[in-house]
């Protein structure tokens, strides 16, 4: 992807959505289905305007199998993704809602904050999407955000969540 932000998600048979990846400029998607030779079974939605680059299957496969440097980078990408998914599963299985919400806020900051920005990170995410990232009900997320606001960890301005004490959020996460 050249520009923008995407969410990759799956919908459970009961209609519950789980965001499994957040993609930013320079990220790839769709390669798992390509390598496994099956249909893409995840949904992708733009969070903001995006510019996507299409790589034909033949070109992709040729580069993976004939260019050692690209193969090495791709294996590193896959390994990183597996580790990230393992951590996400552990977090969903064993962490409190409070810890999962703090982790979700910090994940968004890590994925989308511009490196040169010195101001506190602010995000405009729907409460439903944020709940999906945290793996909790929207109502639980809203209560936790309210607690974080009371504790002066975040502010909510014009619908945007502003992280004002990411150090404390990291303490909650860890």
N, C-alpha and C positions, 0 to 999 in steps of 0.2 A: 504494500500500500504506500503510495507516495504522499498522501495528505489526508488528514482527518483522524477520526476516532470511530471504532466499531465495537460492538459487543457481539460476542458469539455465545449462543445459548441453546439449551435444549428444553423441551417442554415435556413434562411427565404426563403419563396417560390421564391423570386427573386434572391436567391443565396448569399445574404449577410450573413456573419458569425458573430455571437455574442458569445464571450467567456463569459460563465456564472460562471465558477469556475476555480480556479487554485488550484491544489492539490499537496501536499507535502508528505513526509514520515509521516506515521501514520494517514493519512486521509482516509476516506471511500467514496465510491461512489456506485451507483446502488441500494441503499437501498430503495429509494422512489418508484421505480417501483416494487420492491419486496413487499413492504407493501401495495401498491395500487393494486397489482396483475394485472399489465399490462406490455406490452413490454417496454423495455428501449428506450426512444425517444430522447436521447441526444447522441452526438458523443464524443468520448474520443480519444485524441492523445497524445502520449508521447512527451515531450519536450526534455527529455534526457533519457538515459537508465533507465528502470523501472523494479522493481520486485513487482509483484502483488500477493496477497494472496486471494485465492478463498475460500469463506465460503459457504458451501451448504445451500440451503434455509431452510431445516429442522433444521439444527443446529442454524442458525441465529434466526429463529422464536422461537425455544425452549428457547434460551438465553434471548431474549427480553421479552417473556411472563412468564418466570419462575425464573428470577434472578432480584430481585429488584434493586440492585446496577447498573447492566448493563442497566436496563430499565431507571433508573434515568439519567445516563450518556447519554443515547441515546436521551431522551427528551431534555436534555440540548443542545446536538449537533443540534437537529432539530430546537430548539428555536433560537440558535445562527445563523443558516443558514437562517431562515426566516428574522431575523433582518438585516443580511448582504444583503439579496436580496432587502429588503425595502429601505435600504440606497443606494444601487446600482440604483434602479429605480428612486429615488429622484434625485440622481446625474445626471443620464442620461436625466431626464425630465427638470431640472431647472438650471443646471450649464453650464457655458461657456466652450468652447473647452479648453481654457487655464487651467481652474480649473479641468476639467476631465482628461487632460493629466497629470497634477501634481498628481492627485489622483491615476492614473494608475501606475505612476512611484513609488509612495510611497507604493502602494499595493504590487507591485512586491518585493520591498525592505523588506517589513514586512513579506511576505510569504516565501521568499527564502534566505534572508541573514542569514548566520551562526552566531549564538549568539557570538561566540568567536572572530569573525573577527573585527578588529579595523580599517581596511582600508576602504576607501569609497566603497560603494556598486557599482558593475558593473554588467550589465546584457546583455545577448546576446539574444534578442528577435527580431523576424522579425517585420518590420514596420507594416505589415498587422495585425499581432497578437496584437501588441500594440495599433493600431487604433481600433481593435475590442474590446479590454478591455476598452478603453476610450469611445467607442461608437461614433466614428467620422470617417470621410473619411481619407484614408491614406495620401492624399495631405495635409489636414488640420493638421494632426499629424506631418508631416514632417516640415511644416512651424512653428508650435509651438515648436518643438524640436530645430529648428534653432534659434528661439527667445530665448529659454532657454539657448542655448549655448552662444549667444551674451551677455546675462545677467549674464554669468558665474555661472549658476545653475547646468549645466551638462557639461561634455566633451564627445566627441565621439572619441574613439580610437579603430582602427581596427574593426569597426563595432559594438563595444560594447558601451553602454551608461553608463557613470560613473556619479553617483550622487555626486556632489562636494559641494552642499549647500542645504541639505535636510531641513534645518531650513526655508529658504526662500520658498522652495517648499510647506512646511506645511502651511506657511502664505498664499500662493496662494490658496491652497486647502480649507483653512478655511475662 
